[in-house]
Amino acid sequence: MEVSKAFGIALRKLRISKGLTQEQLGFEADLRRTFISSLELGEKKPSLETIYQLAIALDLPMSRLLKLVEKEIEISKK
């Protein structure tokens, strides 16, 4: 699985678990809703700055977000 696809899956799961819409997450992270959608679909690749903004908006460390991405990649290998 591509890293950008795994990132999108992890981001979507986290967003939903926090009870946020794409628009709400975008507002909290100072990103556009359409960009959040593109990230979740794996169409865009996030910069470190974007990962940082999303982690803050989701109230978790960047390392936790990236660990969840790694988990999605491992799941796809099975």
Contact map, one row per residue, 1 for C-alpha under 8 A:
111011000000000000000000000000000000000000000000000000000000000000000000100110
111111000000000000000000000000000000000000000000000000000000000000000000100000
111111100000000000000000000000000000000000000000000000000000000000001000100000
011111110000000000000000000000000000001001111100000000000000000000000000000000
111111111000000000000000000000000000000111100000000000000000000000000000000000
111111111100000000000000000000000000000001000000000000000000000000001101100000
001111111110000000000000000000000000001101000000000000000000000001001001000000
000111111111000000000000000000000000001111000000000000000000000000000000000000
000011111111100000000000000000000000000110000000000000000000000000001001000000
000001111111110000000000000000000000000000000000000000000000000010011001000000
000000111111111000000000000000000000001100000000000000000000000010000000000000
000000011111111100000000000000000000000100000000000000000000000000000000000000
000000001111111110000000000000000000000000000000000000000000000000000000000000
000000000111111111000000000000000000000000000000000000000100000000000000000000
000000000011111111111100100000000000000000000000000000000100000000000000000000
000000000001111111111000000000000000000000000000000000000000000000000000000000
000000000000111111110000000000000000000000000000000000000000000000000000000000
000000000000011111110000000000000000000000000000000000000100000000000000000000
000000000000001111111000000000000000000000000000000000000000000000000000000000
000000000000001111111111100000000000000000000000000000000000000000000000000000
000000000000001100111111100000000000000000000000000000000000000000000000000000
000000000000001000011111110000001001100000000000000000000000000000000000000000
000000000000000000011111111000011000000000000000000000000000000000000000000000
000000000000000000011111111100000000000000000000000000000000000000000000000000
000000000000001000011111111110101001000000000000000001001100000000000000000000
000000000000000000000111111111111001000000000000000000000000000000000000000000
000000000000000000000011111111111000000000000000000000000000000000000000000000
000000000000000000000001111111100000000000000000000000001000000000000000000000
000000000000000000000000111111100000000000000000000011011000000000000000000000
000000000000000000000000011111110000000000000000000010000000000000000000000000
000000000000000000000000111111111011000000000000000000000000000000000000000000
000000000000000000000010011001111111000000000000000000000000000000000000000000
000000000000000000000110111000111111100000000000000000000000000000000000000000
000000000000000000000000000000011111110000000000000000000000000000000000000000
000000000000000000000000000000111111111000010000000000000000000000000000000000
000000000000000000000100110000111111111100000000000000000000000000000000000000
000000000000000000000100000000001111111110000000000000000000000000000000000000
000000000000000000000000000000000111111111110000000000000000000000000000000000
000100110010000000000000000000000011111111111100000000000000000000000000000000
000010111011000000000000000000000001111111100000000000000000000000000000000000
000010011000000000000000000000000000111111110000000000000000000000000000000000
000111110000000000000000000000000000011111111000000000000000000000000000000000
000110000000000000000000000000000000011111111000000000000000000000000000000000
000100000000000000000000000000000010011011111100000000000000000000000000000000
000100000000000000000000000000000000001001111110000000000000000000000000000000
000100000000000000000000000000000000001000011111111000000000000000000000000000
000000000000000000000000000000000000000000001111111000000000000000000000000000
000000000000000000000000000000000000000000000111111100000000000000000000000000
000000000000000000000000000000000000000000000111111110000000000000000000000000
000000000000000000000000000000000000000000000111111111000000000000000000000000
000000000000000000000000000000000000000000000111111111100000010000000000000000
000000000000000000000000000000000000000000000001111111110000010000000000000000
000000000000000000000000000011000000000000000000111111111000000000000000000000
000000000000000000000000100010000000000000000000011111111100000000000000000000
000000000000000000000000000000000000000000000000001111111111110010000000000000
000000000000000000000000000010000000000000000000000111111111110000000000000000
000000000000000000000000100110000000000000000000000011111111000000000000000000
000000000000011001000000100000000000000000000000000001111111000000000000000000
000000000000000000000000000000000000000000000000000000111111100000000000000000
000000000000000000000000000000000000000000000000000000111111110110000000000000
000000000000000000000000000000000000000000000000000000110011111110000000000000
000000000000000000000000000000000000000000000000001100110001111111000000000000
000000000000000000000000000000000000000000000000000000000000111111100000000000
000000000000000000000000000000000000000000000000000000000001111111110000000000
000000000110000000000000000000000000000000000000000000100001111111111000000000
000000100000000000000000000000000000000000000000000000000000011111111100000000
000000000000000000000000000000000000000000000000000000000000001111111110000000
000000000100000000000000000000000000000000000000000000000000000111111111000000
001001101100000000000000000000000000000000000000000000000000000011111111100000
000001000000000000000000000000000000000000000000000000000000000001111111110000
000000000000000000000000000000000000000000000000000000000000000000111111111000
000001101100000000000000000000000000000000000000000000000000000000011111111100
111001000000000000000000000000000000000000000000000000000000000000001111111110
000000000000000000000000000000000000000000000000000000000000000000000111111111
000000000000000000000000000000000000000000000000000000000000000000000011111111
100000000000000000000000000000000000000000000000000000000000000000000001111111
100000000000000000000000000000000000000000000000000000000000000000000000111111
000000000000000000000000000000000000000000000000000000000000000000000000011111
